[in-house]
Structures are given as C-alpha cells and as structure tokens.
Amino acid sequence: MRLLVALSGVLLLAASVRSQVLPSATAAGSTVRAGLVTATPLPIGGDVWPGFQRQAAGTVGNAHSLVAHATTPTAITATWQLGCQAVATGSSESVASVRYTFTALQSFTGRFDIGWSPTTTGSGTATLAIDLGDDGIVDGSGAGAIPITFGPGPLVVRVTMQCNATAGSVQGPFGSSWQWSGSASVAGSLQLVAGHATTTVEGNACGTPMPSLQATPDLAGGLELRGGCPAGIDFGLLAVGFLPVVAPLPLPPTCMLLVAPELVDAQLPDAQRAVVWTFAVPLAARPLTLRSQLFGFYAATSQLTASACARTDVQ
C-alpha cells in the first residue's frame, strides 16, 4: 500500500490516521443441538471477536454454527454460517446471537450492508434479526442496506441468526404413513462501510490490457484508491486532480487523459495485481471533488492504457 502526501495541501498522509470506528463483539446467546446432543454454549457476555465455531451430531441429524470477523481500511465485516439437518424423528437447531458495539471516535455516517442467503428443504426454516440499539425492535430481517449516523460514542447492534429442522412420521389409516424431514443452511454477513464519499464514472476505459480503478471511502474518513492491473501491465500510474480534461496520451493506443493531474505516482502491482493508494481528507477541506485515473504501462510494446475517470465527491 502507498500513502501519498497532499494535493495542493488538501490531502494529507494517511499513515497516522486511525479508523474512526472501533468494533467489539460479545456473545448474547447460542444453541447448537441435534436431538439430545448439544454443543457447549458460549458464555453470555464473553468476547467473541476472534470468532467461534460450534457443532453437534447425533442419530437425529446435525447442526453447526461458524462466526468470523474481519477489519480492513474500508469495512468491518461479520460473516455467519449456520446449518441444521434432521433425518430421524426429532429436531435440530442452530442459534447464534451476537451483540456488536461500534464505537465512533467522531460523528460517523455510513451504512450496514446485510447479506442473507438461506437454503431450506422440507421442514427446514431460517431467520435473521438485526436490532439496531438492542432495543427489541427488528430493523432488518433480510438482505439489504441500513443507513446509519452515530457518534461520537457507541452504537450497539444485536444480530441473531437461527435455523431449525424437524423429522418424524405419522401413521395413517390402512397401514399408511407420512414421513417428513428437513434441513436449512444459512450464509449471512453484516458489513459496516463509510458513507462520506460517493463515486461516479466519467469517460471510458481504453486499451488492452485495460486497468481498472475503484475509489472507496475508508473508515478513517479518507479515501482508498484501488486499481487492478491485468497481466501484461508492468506498473500502474495514478493521476489525481480536481478538474476534468480531455487530452490524448503520448503513447499508443492514444487513450485519453481525463483529469488535470495535481499528483502523479507510479506503483508496481502486488501478487494480486493490485495497486493501492490511501488519502486522508481533513474535515476543513470538505466538501471536495476529487478525480482520479489509472494508467497501465506495458513495456513490451510501449503501450499506455487507461481506466475511466473516477469522480469522487467527499462530504
């Protein structure tokens, strides 16, 4: 990752800027059971930020839960995987409830992106409850986005995911019988992202191989510019400025420069063919419109290809 200094004194080094939001997670309840076989429950109030896994299996069926957490400069993410299956008379269930606390060091505007992908068969069921404020009111029960503004101070969110399945049989008349069974599996996620900047695309990308550029608000109140350099591109060249231009580049295939550059910086792609720059944007500099464009230099043919221009409005 590269950290760049000011454009005309407006953008600052991001190296010393910490995330505006600090996360923690405690257990609020858990059950993983298959018939009479029950996994050891989590201690209520215990720290579960490192994540946890529980499973149970018996003659009735099986159940499991897996919760993991991750932080990056641009997002705080909780991922959940639950499953339960009942194949013989009885029931199985998996319930995981976690109380998250997000502490903002200053006023924070963003959103929760909710992922929810249940799969059920037969008697299987799956439910999700997102409770902002842990006040007993369900604010989300499926995939979507919830805008938020909070801080300075904490925001508490309780997330509860659950799946159930039953199996059994009923004897009918004349020796007939009816049997049922079921299963459910759940993949879910809760991701906190910042909302102080929005990006639109100006112009078109050009050339082969073609670089890509994505501008994302980060959790430190700044911006992350992440480029992709396909195989064949030897290094990425970033141009950042405030004003648009339309000017031909000096090398084939004659792509267009779409930003009047205040700063230009080159970077070699990493193992994932990515190039990343991070900027801090002080509150005193906002509102601010920033334009950025990534160029890919291909040494074998002396070609200079280009991404579209990313126009980012920071509020």
Buried (B, 14 or more C-beta within 10 A) or exposed (E): BEBBEBBEEBBBBBEEBEBBBBBBBBBBBBBBBBBEBBBEBBEEEEEBBEEBEBBBBBEBBBBBBBBBBEBEBBBBBBBBBBBBBBBBBBBBBBBBBBBBBBBBBEEBBBBBBBBBEBEBEBBBBBBBBBBBEBEEEBBBEEEEEBEBEBBEEBBBBBBBBBBBBBBBEEEEEEEEEEEBBBBBBBBBBBBBBBBBBEBEEBBEBBBEBBBBBBBBBBBBBBBBBBBBBBEBBEBBBBBBBBEBBEEEBEBEEEBBBBBBBBBEBEBEBEEEBBBBBBBBBBEEBBEBEBBBBBBBBBEEEEBBBBBBBBBBBBE
